Amino acid sequence: MISICFIYYSFFLMLSIIFFFLSLNFMVLDYSLILEFQLITINSCQILMTLLMDWMSLLFMSFVLFISSMVIYYSYNYMEGDLNINRFIMLVCMFVLSMMLLIISPNLISILLGWDGLGLVSYCLVIYYQNVKSYNAGMITALSNRIGDVFLLLSIAWMMNYGGFNFYYYMDYMKMDEIFIIGVFVMIAAMTKSAQIPFSSWLPAAMAAPTPVSSLVHSSTLVTAGVYLLIRFNLSLHYNCMLFLLFIGSMTMFMAGLGANFEFDLKKIIALSTLSQLGLMMSILALGEYKLAFFHLLTHALFKALLFMCGGCMIHNLLNCQDIRFMGNLINLMPLTCSFFIISNMALCGLPFLSGFYSKDLILEVVSMNYLNVYIYLIFFISTGLTVSYTFRLIYYVIIGNFNNFSLHLISDNNNFIMLKGMSGLIFFVVMGGSSLMWLMFPIPYFICLSFLMKMMVLFVIMLGMILGYEFSKFNLNYSLNSFMHLKKNLFFSSMWNMPYLSTFGMNLYPLFMGKQIYKNMDQGWSEFLGAQNIYMNIKNMSMYMQFMHNNNLKIFLLLTIFWVMFLILI
């Protein structure tokens, strides 16, 4: 019996190829298409379903479908032996469907449908392995994303002022000073979905999901939905919004890069690296270069999906061990997986002529040219250095260092042949994708005019990051690890500037404690004494007193006495 995995794999791959060539056609013709389906008409009020086809939406859909097809193929091997694999594949398909709806809608209501679909399916996938940790992670994911949904609903309500929900037609009006509030709402919604500060803590928590899910959902598609929405809204964002977004994006980029240097969980390191790249996309988008943000979004989706797949392969072989301190010397044990791992890591660093180089180097050079202030310039370059640093630390721990797992092991590339086939579909695009996309997307190349020192600044920062990453990671039995010399600082940086504590305990602990106090002192305390039963008792006692000791023999005795005296008088 042919597996459900292969059916969906071939279907998605075919759709992806069709969309890719359609996108090329639209790009060459500079053509876009708005399709309107009239669903219902009541008293000349039309309810329309609108689809927007242009090169951007078609290209992004093609990439999402391609990555999801590879991930489904990979899952056949990774989720082997899982009783509910059909449910898993169906969830992934629902996710892809929601993503499609989000990508091709110029209409805020259908965007909300796709957006909510993403949040819901993401929750179902995060709690796929049913344990307490997964439930908590799923809850923080769902609740963080609810904030964004609320802001999207608010922006829909505000769109009522325009008399239509197709934001595509009202771009210029939204920028005006009086009503730039829609831009603010959409920006906050995008910040929650793309996990910017202060909503960052859900992304590393969502790593409780199976690795194929992390690869598709939490690296390349779901988290970039916010960036994509802002790319669509890029013309309608007010200057002050852009400035705020630039600051938040740069801080996220720096914070995630710093945190990844102190983390020991393989999947969390890759998640923090995703967060860092999302900050980069947000920042360059806020500087007005939406095409560059889109370009980086696509190249990043390719190499990050591959990176997660390699990580999943290693975790699968090491019997579900995610701690990088137990890995090491894997290059001798699983050479092909490690080759893919190193190539995608190099693309992440921006090694010349891999896919990441074209987008990342261009972004840094454009930032160098559009001089804003020294803070922005420095934080972009420092974050790039930190990216290289945690990458080399990861490579040292996982691939080069000593093997620290069990002596008896079955680690080999032969166990996961199907996984390797799924990954080799992506490796070609990780190497070639950047250059081909660049030739397609920028027919007129960017003219970069910089001095020699500023041009070399990128390479200098990369070299510095390599040295730093090596220093961070080298350890022997007699070597005192620097991170334990400064434990408090280490804990602060590795927990993303205490953000998980603030967004879990800060949101839960104090309100729960207050609730307990109010319940104990008010509900079960004073209100019991001053209200409800006690008021009834008090009134009852008062009325008994007023009735002169009702239920009392003295009253009866006195009454009988009066009757007796009257009887005597009468006689």
Summary of the structure (lengths in Angstrom):
residues: 571
radius of gyration: 30.9
end to end distance: 114.5
largest distance: 134.2
contacts: 1975
relative contact order: 0.08
helix: 76%
strand: 4%
